[in-house]
C-alpha cells in the first residue's frame, strides 16, 4: 500500500456536535478505526445509537486497487476505494453500474480531523448526505 494511507491510519472518535445528518438519527457515540493489513485498508466502525443499540461493522479494500466484490448486504455488489489527491480517500458502492453510496474522507491539513461526507442515493426516492466529523484519538 502506498504511503498515502499512513495519515489516515489510526482510531478516530466521532464529534457528534460537529456532525450533520440528513438521513437517520445522530448516534450517541462512534469510533472508526482504519488499519493497513498487508496493503488492504481495513475500516472498523463501532457505534452506539441514540437509544443505546450497539452496531459494529467493517469492510476492507485496496486503495487505488481493483474493485472489491461485496455480498454481505445484498444492497450493493461492489465497492471501490481510491485516493483523490493526498488528503481525500473516496469509496463508492455500486449495484451494477449505479452508484448508491459515495463516502469522501477528507483529512485536515494537520491530520487531526477526518471529515466524511457520505451521500446515499435511494433509487426512486431521494439522495441524502450525512457529514460526520471525527477527531484523531490520542
C-alpha positions as CSV (number, residue, x, y, z in Angstrom):
1,X,0.0,0.0,0.0
2,X,1.3,3.5,-0.8
3,X,2.5,5.8,1.9
4,X,-0.6,7.9,1.1
5,X,-2.7,5.7,3.5
6,X,-0.4,6.4,6.5
7,X,-2.0,9.7,7.6
8,X,-5.5,8.1,7.6
9,X,-4.5,5.1,9.8
10,X,-5.5,5.1,13.5
11,X,-8.5,5.4,15.7
12,X,-11.0,8.2,15.1
13,X,-13.7,9.4,17.5
14,X,-17.0,11.0,16.3
15,X,-17.5,14.6,17.2
16,X,-21.3,14.5,17.4
17,X,-21.7,18.3,17.8
18,X,-19.8,19.0,14.6
19,X,-21.6,16.3,12.5
20,X,-24.8,16.8,10.5
21,X,-27.3,14.1,9.4
22,X,-29.9,14.4,6.7
23,X,-30.7,10.6,7.0
24,X,-31.0,8.8,10.2
25,X,-30.5,9.9,13.8
26,X,-27.1,11.0,15.1
27,X,-25.5,8.3,17.3
28,X,-24.6,8.9,20.9
29,X,-21.0,7.9,20.0
30,X,-19.0,6.2,17.4
31,X,-15.4,5.2,16.6
32,X,-13.7,4.5,13.3
33,X,-10.5,2.5,13.1
34,X,-8.5,2.4,9.9
35,X,-5.7,-0.1,9.6
36,X,-3.3,-1.4,7.0
37,X,-3.4,-5.2,6.6
38,X,-0.7,-6.1,4.1
39,X,-1.9,-3.5,1.5
40,X,-5.6,-3.8,2.3
41,X,-7.2,-0.8,4.1
42,X,-9.5,-2.2,6.9
43,X,-12.2,0.1,8.2
44,X,-13.9,-0.9,11.5
45,X,-16.8,1.1,12.8
46,X,-18.4,0.9,16.2
47,X,-21.5,2.9,17.0
48,X,-23.9,3.5,19.9
49,X,-27.2,4.7,18.6
50,X,-29.3,7.4,20.4
51,X,-31.4,4.6,22.0
52,X,-28.3,2.7,23.1
53,X,-28.1,0.0,20.5
54,X,-24.5,-1.0,19.6
55,X,-23.6,-1.6,15.9
56,X,-20.3,-3.0,14.7
57,X,-19.3,-3.2,11.1
58,X,-16.2,-3.5,8.9
59,X,-15.1,-3.5,5.3
60,X,-11.8,-3.6,3.5
61,X,-10.5,-2.7,0.1
62,X,-7.2,-1.9,-1.6
63,X,-6.8,1.9,-2.2
64,X,-6.4,2.6,-5.9
65,X,-6.7,-1.1,-6.4
66,X,-9.3,-3.4,-8.1
67,X,-13.0,-3.1,-7.2
68,X,-14.0,-5.3,-4.2
69,X,-17.0,-7.6,-4.7
70,X,-19.5,-7.4,-1.8
71,X,-22.1,-9.9,-0.9
72,X,-23.0,-9.2,2.7
73,X,-26.0,-6.9,2.5
74,X,-27.3,-7.6,-1.0
75,X,-27.9,-3.9,-1.3
76,X,-24.7,-3.3,-3.3
77,X,-22.4,-5.7,-5.1
78,X,-19.1,-3.9,-5.5
79,X,-17.0,-1.2,-3.9
80,X,-14.0,0.8,-5.0
81,X,-11.6,2.9,-2.9
82,X,-9.3,5.5,-4.3
83,X,-7.2,8.5,-3.4
84,X,-8.2,11.9,-4.7
85,X,-5.1,14.0,-4.0
86,X,-3.2,13.5,-0.8
87,X,-6.0,14.2,1.7
88,X,-9.1,12.5,0.3
89,X,-9.9,8.8,0.4
90,X,-13.1,8.1,-1.5
91,X,-15.2,4.9,-1.6
92,X,-18.1,4.2,-3.9
93,X,-20.5,1.3,-3.5
94,X,-22.5,0.2,-6.6
95,X,-25.3,-2.1,-7.6
96,X,-24.5,-3.0,-11.2
97,X,-23.4,0.3,-12.8
98,X,-25.4,2.5,-10.4
99,X,-23.5,4.2,-7.6
100,X,-25.7,4.0,-4.5
101,X,-23.3,5.4,-1.9
102,X,-20.2,7.6,-2.0
103,X,-18.1,8.4,1.0
104,X,-15.4,11.1,0.8
105,X,-13.0,11.0,3.7
106,X,-11.1,14.3,3.9
107,X,-8.1,14.6,6.2
108,X,-7.4,18.1,7.7
109,X,-4.1,19.7,6.9
110,X,-2.9,19.0,10.5
111,X,-4.0,15.3,10.3
112,X,-6.1,15.6,13.4
113,X,-9.6,15.7,11.9
114,X,-11.3,13.4,9.4
115,X,-14.5,14.7,7.8
116,X,-16.6,12.1,6.0
117,X,-19.2,13.3,3.5
118,X,-21.4,10.3,2.7
119,X,-24.1,10.5,0.1
120,X,-26.7,7.8,-0.2
121,X,-28.9,7.5,-3.3
122,X,-32.2,5.7,-2.6
123,X,-33.4,4.8,-6.1
124,X,-36.8,6.4,-7.0
125,X,-36.8,8.2,-3.6
126,X,-34.1,10.8,-3.0
127,X,-30.5,11.4,-2.1
128,X,-29.3,12.1,1.4
129,X,-25.9,13.4,2.7
130,X,-24.5,12.9,6.2
131,X,-21.4,14.8,7.2
132,X,-19.6,13.2,10.1
133,X,-16.5,14.8,11.8
134,X,-14.0,12.5,13.5
135,X,-11.1,13.6,15.8
136,X,-8.0,11.5,16.0
137,X,-7.8,9.6,19.3
138,X,-4.8,10.5,21.4
